Amino acid sequence: MRAPRAGGLALAKGQSYVSNMRSKLEVAGHALHPMLIAFPLGLLGTSVVWDICALATAKPLWGTIAYWTITAGIISGLVAAIPGFIDWLYIPKRTRARAVGVYHMLLNVTVLTLFAISLVARHAAGGGYAQAGFMHMLPGWIGVAVAVVSAWLGGELVETLGIGVHDDANPNAPSSLRSGSRHTSRVASGTGHI
């Protein structure tokens, strides 16, 4: 027997959802963390474009722009992490969402660390950060690739598990990589796998 619930989805007998899983930090009814992540993703991603321009043209201006874009990206990434971490603290323990959140968080820390390494290497480069070479840039480029994986996990938290956006989120919904799971995104499966 199925019982209807909010959002038009039905739960099978024995399945459950967690109430009050909306973000703890909202602005005008929307979660703050997803609003803030646009800044570090945009800035850090764009720094690769400036790096390519610097390598292609050998003009120091592009290296300077990349350096300061990365600086702003790291700062905005640290700011965006605060509401994300607070929201993660409220995810029930021993749930798929909690595990996905840990991986998402660790990958984001890795991204910021890789860009920080690149920033330090650029600063220490002979001739200053405007003269950074490919090896000074490489950690940040790897960071962009890691950010893509982390962004997917963030999307899994929001779109599949409903964390931060749905009052009746299901922190154990199956992965969106499983066929058909997009249609039952917040229905509990009892799995603990990513």
N, C-alpha and C positions, 0 to 999 in steps of 0.2 A: 504494500500500500504506500502511496506517495502522498506527502503533505505539501501543499503549495507554500511558497515563501516569497519574500520580496525579490523583485527583479524577474519574476516570471519563471524561475527555475524551480524544479521540484527535487526534493530529497528522498532517496530510498530509505526504507526502514533501517535504523541503526546508523545512518549517516548524520553528520552534524556540521554546523558552521559556527564560527566564532563571531559574536556580536561586538560592535564598537571597535572595529579594526581600522577606522579612518585615521588619517594622519593626526598626530598630536599637535603639529604646527601647521596651521592653515592660514591662507590669506584669501579673503572673499570666498570662502567655501572650497578652495582648492589647496591641495597639499603643497607645502613650501619647497620641499626637496626637489621634486621634478621641475619646478620653476627655476631653481638655482643651477641645476646641472647643465643647462644650456650654455652658461658662461664658460666653465672650464672646458667642456667638450669643444665648444667653438673656438676658444682661444688656443688651446693646446693643439687642436687639429689644424688650425690655420697656421700655426708656427711652422708646420712642415712645408706649407706652400712658400712661406718666406725663406725657409732654408733652401728649397729648390731654386728660388729666385737668386739667392746669394751664390749658390754653386754655379748656376747657369750664367750669371752676369759678372761675378767676382766684384760686385759693388758692396762695400762695407755697410751701406745703409740697410740692406736687407738683413744682414746679420744682427744689426742693432735692433731692428723692428722685431725679429724673431726672439731675441733675448728678452725684450720687455713684454712681448706677447706671452712668452712662457712664464715670466714672473707674475703677470696678472692672472694667468691660467692656474698656477699653483695656489695663489692666494684665494681665488674664487673657488677652487676645488676644496680647500680647507673650510671655507665658509659653507659650501653646499653640504659638506660631510656632517656638519652639526645637526641639522634637522633629520638627515638620513639616519644617523646613529640613534637619535632619540626615538624615531619611529621603529627602528630595529629592536630597541629595548622592550617595546610593548608587544612584539610578536611572541606568541606562546612558545615555550621551550618544547623541544623534541618534535618539531613540526618541519615539514618540507620547506616552508617559507623561512623559517629561522636558519636552516642550512643554506638555502639559496642566498639569503641576506649576508651570511658570513662570507661566502665566496665572492659575492658582489663587493663587499667591503674590502676584503683582502686584495682583490684585483684593483680596486680604486687606489688603495694605498700603494700598490706596486706601480701603478701609472704615475702617481705623484712623485714617487721615489725615483723612477726612471727619468722623469723630466727634471727633477732636482739634480740628479747626477749630470745630466746634460747641461744644466744651467751652470753648475760649478765648473765643469770642464770648459765651457765656453768662456767663463770668466777668467779661468787660469790659462787659456790659450795664448800662445805667443802673439802679441799684437792686439790683445784684447778680444772681447766677445764679438766685435764686428768682423774679426778674421777667423771665426770658427770654421773648422774643416769638417769633412764628412764624419769622422770618428767622434767628434764632439756632438754631432747631431744625432747619431745612430741610437743612443738610448731613448731619446724622445720619440723617434720613429717607431721603435719597438713598443713604446708606451701607447702610441695611437692604436696599434694592433691589439694590445691588451685591453684598451678602453672599449673597443668594439665588442669583445666578449663580455666585459663587465656591463656594458649598456644592454646587451641582450638579457643578461640575468636581471637587471633592473626592470626591464620590460616584462619579464616573467613574473616578478614580484607584483607588479601593478596590474598587468593585463590578464594573466592567467590566475594568479592567486588572489587578486583583488586587494592586496595589502596597501593600506594608505588611502584607498579610494572608495571601498565598499564597507558599509557598516556590517554586512553579513559575509565578510570575506572568509574563504576557506583556506587556511594555511597548509592543508594537505592535498590540495587539488593536484591532479596528475600533470606531468610536464606537457607543455604545448608541443613538444616534439613527438608525442604519442598521437597516433591518428585518432581523430574525433574528439580530442580533449578540449579543443577550442570551444565546442558547444556545451561542454559541461564544466567550464572553467572553475566554478566555485563549489562544485559538488565534491564532497569528501571521497577520497579513495583509500585512505589509510596507508598510503605508501610514504616512505621516508626518503625516496631517491630523487635526485635532481634529474 
